[in-house]
Amino acid sequence: MAAPSPLLAAPKATLGTPFTYAIFRAIWIAGLVSNVGTWMQNVAGVWLVTTLTASALLVALMQTAISLPAFLLSMPSGALADMVDRRRLLLFTQGFMAAVATGLGALTLAGYASALGVLGFTFLLGMGAALNAPIWQTVTTELVPRAVLPSAITLNGVSNNIARAIGPAVGGAIIAYYSAGWVFLLNGVSFLGTWAVVYCWKREAASTSGPAENFAGALRAGLRYVQYSPAIYGVLARTFAFSFGTAAMWGLVSVVVARKLHLSAGHYGALLAWLGAGAVTGAFLMGRAGARLGFNQRVLLGVLALAGTNAALALVTEIYVLYAVLFLAGIAWLMVMTSFSTTVQLNVPRWVQARVIGIYMLVFQAGMSVGSLAWGELADHFSLPIALLTAAGWMLASALLAWPFPLRAAEGLDLAPAEPWPDPEAPGHAKIDPDDGPVVVMIAYRVEPADWPAFRAAAEQLKRLRLRDGVLRAGVFSDVANPALLTEFYYVATWGEHQRQHHRFTREDQAVEARVRQFHRGPEEPRVTHFLAFPNTSNVEMATPLQMLESQR
């Protein structure tokens, strides 16, 4: 199975359009089966710990055991996904999780399970999921064209929530009539099915441009990209606040069922099934109302609804009312999560996509981990209703983040690579080592004084793009003797990083650069000069403390 060519024109996307791409359809079905197994595992693990210990903190730590590995590994796995073959990484992570789930199942059936042991195995599964998740999400961008991507992301959410509707109910039934150990074994089988589908995927080799990055450099590049991308760090701020507040619902709902309502695992599974059914319903509602509700409106409505969910879990004592509440919570959850995820994936180019998704997932899971711990401690030291009502108040307060950090539309962005920049030629046909540096680039413009304010504004925007793509320092200076002569400079650590900077430039960035260049009034194009410190004297016939290279770009 080969991925579709990005050159193919996509039809007007509907919710079903991604299924017209065979490879997306196959991987989506495999992911659905695996998600069902994962939700069965989550229910079995949490319920098993609930029956093995009287501590609400240990039960809440099950969510931490899932989330903490993502906090530790999301960034490294994102960097790996941008550096090496994603198909091979998926094969490794799926095989690893199959082995862990099978091992936990065997121990449970043998009667050796303990609360701490289940937490340990859950942590290992969380490690596999943390390595897998950025790769899995990024792969979606290779399976469908950009115009279809929002629908594909929504369908990925539908897959998880169909599993949320089916998995807990199936898992609860197996626990009730057999044992949690059989649930863990079935989850291991589901991972093997996904491994087989990924193995059959004939992924096209990714083209690489510029010198290869090392691991530490790739991590720094991802962090730098987020630092200088307002559209991304705004999403991250809101994601942390959201996940911290909703961690109370996910971490304490089993305690509500078992300790407050005194009901069985079947009721717990049914409650999560209603939540999943709501999320699936939400996907179809978004398909109809998506054009009328922007991402900001969806997130606001979702946050308010989930604040009400936390309050209902604290105050309502009738399970059938909570079924309806969790159904609405599922709709709200899907609206918020797909809005955040789509905003992130549509605002980043492919070269850094997995790293940014890894950072996004790190922030999300950090909120879930810290939130689960905080709300669990609050429930142990005070009471369950106080913890849930405090979480509801947090959710209401987090809605105010929409004002400083609005979600930015990205449908019209062209993030395809720009035309490659020509590298300047060194004198005497010397070869410049990628590790040589630092590099200073100067671009001379002639700008009329009347155009200075507009030029300065455009240059500031270009400066942010250069810093985002690898530049350490940048700025604009004017010639004291000739004020109309303005020089833009930027400083890069190595020659290899400067070459990578060339290949990171997108067509959207090229449009920003064109707005700067339109103010140039000279008879020729702006002159670009490259200065390289500490050249390799063995390769250069005439070595000087500062090597100067010129190009037209």
N, C-alpha and C positions, 0 to 999 in steps of 0.2 A: 504494500500500500504506500503510495507516494503522496507527499503533501501537495496541495494545489498550488499552481504557479501564482505568485503575487501579481503577475501582469494581467491575470484574467479579470475582466470587469465583473463586479458583483452586482446582482440584482438588488432592487430595493428590499432592504432586509425586513423580515418579519421574524417572529419568534421561532418559526419552523425552518427558516432559510439555512441555518448552519447544518441541519440534517441532510441537506442536499450534497454535502461534501462527505464522501465515504469514510475518509480517515477520521474526521471529527466524529462521525456517527459511531464508528467502532470503538474509539477511545472513550466516548461519552458513555456508551453502554457498559464498557468494562469499569469505568469509574463509578457508575451507578451501583454495580454489584459490589465493588469494593467499599463504597460508602455505606451500603446496607450492613456489610460485615463490621465496619468501624462503629456504626451506631449500636449494633447489637453488642459489640465489645464494650462500648462506653456504659451502656445500661447495666450489663453484667458486672463490670468492674466496680462501678459506683455502688450497686446494690450489694455486691459481695462484701465490700468494705463496710457498708452500713450494718450488715449483719454480724461482722467480725469485731466491731469496736463500738463503744458507746460515745466516742468523741466526735462532735460535730466538726471540729477542726480537721481531724484525719479525713473525714468524708469530703470536706471542702478542698483538702489538699489533693484529691484526685484530679480536680481541674487544674491545679498547679502542676501536677505531674505531667499533664498533657501540654500545658502552656509553657512551662519553664524551658524545656528543650528548644522550643521555637525562639524564645528570648535569647538563648545561647548560640543557636546554630543558623538562624534565618539569614543573617548577613553572610557568613561564610558559604552557605549553600547557594545563595544568590550569586556570589562571586564565582563559585565553581561552575554554575550553570551558564555564565557568560564566557567562561574560559575554555571549557571542555565539551565533549559531545553529550548533549542532554539525554539522548536515548540510552546511552550506557549508564548514566547516573540513575535514570528511572529504573532500569533493570536491577541495579544494585539495591536501591531503596525498597523496591517491592519485594525482592528476595529476602532482605534483612527483616522486614516487618512480618513476612510469612513465617520465618523461623522463630521470631519472638512470640507471636501469637500462639503458634503451635506448642512451644515450650510451656507457656503459661497454662494452656489447656491441659497438657499432660500432668503438670504438677497439681492442678486443681482436682482433676479426676482421681489422682492418687491420694488426695486428702492432705497435701502438704501446704495448702494455701494459708497465708496469714495476711493481715491488713498491710503490714509493711512490705511483705513480698509482692502483693498485688500492686502497691504503689511503685515498687521498683520496676516490675515488668511494664507497668503503664508508662513509666518514665522512659524506658527503652523504646517502646512504641512511639512515644512522643518525639524521641530523637529521630527515628525513621521518618515520621511525618514531617518534622521540621526540615530535614534534608530534601524531602520529596516535594513539599508544597510550592516553593518558588519555581521549581522546574516545571511542575505540573501546570501551574497557572501561565507561565511563559510559553509553554508548548502550544497553548490555544492560539496565540498570535501567528503560529506557523501553519495552522490547520485551516484557517479561513481568512479571507481578505479583511482589510481594516474596516470597510463599511459594514461588515457583518459581525464585527467583534463585539459590540454591545449586546447583541442578541445571543452570541455564543457565551459571553460571561454570565448573562442571565440564566441560560440553560445550565451552566455549571452550578449556579446556585440552586436551580430547580432539582438537579441531580442530588445534591447534598440534602435537600429538604424532602424529596421523595423518600430518600433513605431515612431521614429523620422520622418520617411518618410510618414507614414500614419496619425499619430496624428495631426501634424500641419495643414495638408490639410483639414482633417475632422473638426478640431477645427475652422479653418478659415471659412469654409463653414457654420458651425452652427452659428458663430458670425455674418456672413454677412446676413444670412436669418432669424435668430431667435434672440438669445441673448447669451452672455457669461455665463449667469446663467445656461442655459441648459448644457453647457459644464461642469461646475462644478458638477452638479448633476450626469451626466454620469460618471464622474471620481469617484464619491462616489460609484456608482454601481460596477465599475471595482474593487475597493478594496474589496468589499463584495465577489466577485467571487474568488479572491485570498484567502480570509479568508476561504471559503468553501473547497478549495483544500487542504490547509494546515491542516484544521481540519480533513480531511480524511486520512492524512499521518500517518501511524503507525510507528513512529520513534522508533528505538531500543534504549533502555536506555543506556546512555553512562556510561562506567565503570570508576570509580574514584579510584585513588590510592593515598595514603598518606593523611595527615590531610587536611581538607578543608581550602581554603584561605579566608581571609576577603577581603572586597572590596578594601580598600586602598592598601593592600599587592598585590592584583592582578594587580592593576594599576602600582605599582612600578615594578612588575615582567615584565610587558609588555614593559615599558620604558627601563628597564635594558637590556632586550633581544635585543631591537633595538640598544642601545648604543654600545653593544659589537658584533654586526653583521654587518660587512662592506658591505656585499651584500645588506642589507636592507637599511642602512642609505644612501648609494649611490643612490638607487632608490628614496628615499625621497627627496634628494637635487634636483635631476633632475625633479621630479614630481612638486615641488613647482615652479621652474622656468618655467616649461611648462604651468601649470595652470594659473599662473599670466599673462603670455603673451597671452594665448588664451581667457582669460576673456574679452578682448576687443572685440573679435568676437562675443561671446555669449551675452555680455551685451549691445552692441551698434548696432547690426544688425537691430533691429527693428527701431532704430533712423535713420539708413541709409535709410531704406525703406520709413518711414513716412516723415522725414524731408528733406532728401537730394533728394530722387527720387520722393517724393510726390505720393506714391502708396498706395494701400489698404491693409487690413488685409489678403486678399486672396493671394496677392503677397508675403507677409511676410511668410505665411504658406507654399506657394509653394517653397520659397527659402530654408526653413528648411527641406522640403520634399526632395529636391535635395541633401541636405547634408546627410540626412538619407539614401537615395538610394545609395549614394557613399559609405557610411560605409558598407552597406550590400554587395555591389560589392567588397569592400575591403576584406571582409571575405573569399569570394571564390578565390580571387586573392592570398591571403595568403595561402590558402590551396594548391595552385599550386606552389607558389614560396617560401613557408615557408622553405623548406630544403636548398634553395640557399641563403636566406637572414636571417642572425641572428638577434637577438633582437636589437643589437646596430645599425646595418644598417637600420632596420625598423624605429627606433626612429629618427635617423639622417634625413632620407628622409622625415619623417612625420613633423618634426620641420621645415625644410626648406620650405615644401609645405604650412604649416600654416602661416609662416612668409609672404609668397607671398599672402595668402588669406587676411591678415590684410591690406597689401598694396593695393590689388585690391578693397577692400571695401572703401578705402580712395579715390581712383583715378578713378575707373570705374563708368560710369553713365548709362550704358546700362544694364537693368535687365536680359536680356537673356545671356549676358556674365557672369554675376554674378551667374546665375544658374549653368553654367559649372564650375566656380571657386569653388562654394560650393560643387558640386559633388566631385571634386578632394579633397577638404578639408575633406569630409566625409571619403574617403579612408585613408587619412593621420591620421585623428583622431582615427580611429579604429586601425591602425597599432601601434600607440604610446600607446594608453590606454591598449590594450591587452598585449603588451610587458611589460609594467610596472606591470600590475595586475598579469600576469602569473609568472613573476620573483618573486614577493612578495610571492604568494601562494605556489610556489614550493620550496621556501627556508626556510619555517618555519614548525615546527612540529605541530601536532594537538593541543597540550595542550595550546599553546599560539597563535594559528592562528587568532582567532577573535580579540584579542587585537592588534596584529600587523596590521591586515587589518584596524581596527579602527584608528590606528595612521596614516596609509597610507592615508585613506580617510580624516582624519583631515588635513593633510598637503595639500592634493589636494584642499579641499574646502577652506582652509585658503588662498591659492593662488588665487582661484576664487573670494573669498570675497574681499580681499585686492585689487586684480587687478580690479574688477568691480568698486570699489570705486575710485581707482586712475585714471582709464581711463575715468570714468564718470566726475570726477572733471576736468580733463584735457580738455575734450570736452566742458564743460560748460565755463571754464575760457579762453580757447584759441579757438579751433575749432575742429570739428569732424575729418577732415582729419589729423590734427596734432596728435590727440590722437591715431588714427589707425596706422599712420606711425611710431610713437614712439614705439607702441607695436610690429610692425614688426621688428624694430631694436632690441628690447629686445629678440625676438625669435631667431634672428640670433646669438646674443651674447650667448644665453643659449645653443646653439649647442656645444659650447666649453667645457661644463661640461662632455661631453663624454670622455674626456681625463683623468681627475682625478677620475671619477666615472663610469667606464664601467659596463654594466649589466653583471652579472655572470650566466653562464649556471647552471641549477640545475637538469636536467633530470636524472642524475646518482646518485643523493643523496638518501641514505636510511635513512629516518627520522622516521622509526618505532621505538617504544620504545625498548631499550636494555633489556637484561635479568635483572630482578630486583636484586638490591644489597641486600644482607642479612644485616639486622640491627644488631648491636652488642647487646649482652645481658648484662643488668646491674646486678651487684652482688646482691645476696639475692633475686632474682626475683622481684626487684623493678621496678615499672612502671614509665617511664620518661614522664613527662608532655610535650606536644608539645610546650608549651610556655617557657619551661626551656631553659636557654642559657646565654651567647653565647656558641658556640661550636667551638673548634679548632680541626682540623683533620691533623695528620702528617703521611706522607708516606715515609718510609726509603728505599733508593735505594743504591746499591753498583755499581758504575760506574767507569770504567777505565778512567784515564786522557785523553787518546787519543780520547775517545768518548764524552768528555765534550761539544765541540761546537755543535755536532749534537743533543746531549741530551738537551742542553739549547734551541735550536731552537724548538724541539718538545715540551718541557715543556712550552715554551711561548705560543704555540698554545693551549695546554691543559688549561693553566691559563686563556686565554680568554674565553674558553668554560665554565669553572667553574664560572667566574665572570658573564657570561651571564645567567647562570642557578640559581643564587642566592647567590653566595659567595661575601662577602664584601671586603676581602683582600686575596691575595694569593702570593706565592713566593717560591723560592728554596734557601736553605742554605747548606753550606758544613761544615763538622766537622773539626775544626782547628787541632785537634790531628790526625785525620784520613781523609785526603781530599777526598779519594775515597768514603766516606760515605756521600751521599747527601740526604737531607730531604726536601720534598715538604710539604708545609703547606697551609691550607686555613681556613678562619674564616667565620662562618655563624652565623646569629643573634640568631636563636632559633633551638631547636631540630626538631620542626615541619618543619621548612624551610629546614633543612638538609635532612629530609625524602622526602620532595617534590623534592629536588635536585636529589635524587636517581631516582625518577620516571620520571624526565625530560630528563634523559640521553638517547640519541638515539644510534642506531647502527653506525651511522656516527661518533658520538662522541666516541663510543667504539673503533673504528679503530684508532682515534687519541691517545687515552689512550694506546692502544697496541703498538703504535710506541714509546711511552715514556718507556714503560715497557721492550721493547726489549733490552734496553741498560743495564738492571739490570744483574749483574754477580754473585749474591749471590747464595748459595746452596738452598735457599727457596724463596718463593714468597716475594715481598716487604711487609714489615710489616706496617700495618695500625693501627694507634692508635687514639682514639677519646677522647678529653678532654671536659668535661662539667662543666661549672662554676655554682656555686650556686645551688647545687642539693637540691631537696625537702627532708629535713632531716627527715620528718615523714615517708618517704617511704624507707629510706636507713638505714640499721642497723649501719653502720659505716660512719658517715658523715665527710667529709673532705672539705677544701676550694676548692679543684679541684678534680673532679671525673674522673677517667681514665677508658675508655672502649676500648677494643681491638676487632678487627675483621680481617678477611682475605681480606677485600675489602675497 
